[in-house]
């Protein structure tokens, strides 16, 4: 699907963003050193876990639920703003981030049923399960099933059902385009460009709010021999989002001895999952890299200093803080509009790279790299 087709889909769904009536009543704390294969019953073959080399390079292909990309060239999008004079920026010049406020109907129903706002941990439980359902959905099979259901609803003249199913079909198409076609969620070439050039050998990595752990695995491929601690207070992330991460997915990195490209799978990495609230972590300043992906934007401004403190307090002297946030762009705003029922359970902002950099600068970080890739802003920094 080309760019114009993608925006046609956006226009279709925006026209459908009316309050949807109900469909017709036709149917109704554990921590340990682990390998991901210990967390899933999926069969595991030797070929999934062994490092592979040159034959697969410069290729990209669509798997049923994701894109493999072993191209070694530069990313499709990586625009740096690192040379910005951060001391000269102000919020008056930049403006504040855009707040995503169209909550999921499931969140609204929960609030109404319970007579209170959904607690933050419950928000994350709902988000993680719905988001994970997208990653494991086979697009081709699901499209056929939803199209068949749409046909049945139309034959029965169930107009509420048609509208509901049309929305589901379009959300499916948009997710497929964003994740599989454009590869904008994982964006391996963009992440490699953001992470390159770090002065680390066999690094210890702490990933705050780790979810599926993708970026920690990419770092471990680029800087082999290290280890990562993934932290999330929802055990579903340990068992399903990380535990169910595709064993065959290829991470491209460099062999430190030969400088040649090598492909790693998730079972090649040494990873520890800590099911814990970040505020309760007992680690000291012992990590070479402290990483968060999509964490900062969930905190209002009065709480953002705490997020930056989470990054600083666990870093060794000279260690790297790496943060990414969703970009403030039309596509991102449209995405969170279309996918609201699955994604929007709590506070969320969209910002641009300079806004991310200014937050970091105001909170005592020296900015080493700042810019944006396909769907995310990225920042690499050290404590000043």
C-alpha positions, 0 to 999 in steps of 0.5 A: 500500500502506497502513501496515498492509499494509507492516507485514504484509509486515514480519511475513511476512519476519520469519517467513521469516528462517530460514537459507535452503537453496539453491534447487533446481538448475534453472539455475544513478582518473580525475577531470575536469569532467563532465556525467553524460550523458558517463557513460552511453549512454542517449539524452539529449533537450533536454527532459531538461536544460532548466530547467522552471518552474511547470506541473509544480509541486504534482504527484507521480507514480510513474515506473518506478523512483522517485517525482517530487515537485514539491510545494512544501509542507512535508515529511511528516516534519521534527522538529527537536531543535535547541534541545537543550542539547548541553552537558547531554547525556551518553551515559549519558542517551542510550545508544549507537547500535544496531549492525546485525550481521546480515551479508549471507550473501554477506559470510559466504560470502566470509569463509569462502572467503577465511579472512579478513574482507572488506576494507572497499573490497570491502565497499563494492564489493558494497554499491554494486552491490547497492544500485544494482540496486534503484534501477534495477529496474522494480518492475512488470516485476520483480514479474511476473517474480518472481511467474511464477518463484514459480508455476513453483517451486510447480508443481515442488514445489521448496520451497527455491525457493519460499522463496527466491523469496518472500523476493525478492518481499517484498524487492522489495515493501518496497523499492518501498514505501520508495523509490517509495511513501513516497520515504523514501530521497531524500525531496526535501521533507525534504532541502530543509527540512534544507538551507534557509536557508544563507547561501551564494551559488553555493556550492562543495560537497564531497560525501564518500562521494558514491555517486549524488550526490543531495544535492549536486544538491538543494543545487545546485538550492536554491542555483543557480550553484554547483559540486560535487565528489563523492568516492568511492573506488569508480569504480562510483559515478562510472560507474553510481550517479552516471553512471546517475542518471535524467536526467529526475529533477526537483530543485526549487529557487528562481531567485535573481533572481525567487525563483520555483520552478524545476525542474532536471535533473542535466545542469544542474549543474556537477559534478566526480567525484573517484575517491579515498580521502577520506584522500588528498584534497589540497584545502584549506579551500576549500568553502562546504559539506562534506556526507556522507550515510550516512558517519558510522554506518560508523565505530566511536566510536574513529574518528568524530573522524576523520570530523568532521575530514574535514568541518572541514578542507575548509571555508572559515571559516564554512562549513557541515558537513552530515551525515545518518545512518539513523534508529534506529527500528523501520522502519529495523531491520526494513528492514536485517533484510529487506534484509540480503543486499543491504545489510549488508556492513560496520559500520553503526549506527542512531542518533537525532538527539540521538546524531548531535548529541552526536557533532558537539558533542563533536567541536567543531561548533556545531549550527545545525539538527538533527532527523530526516526520514523515514528519516534524521537530519540535521545542519547545523553550523559549526566552533566 
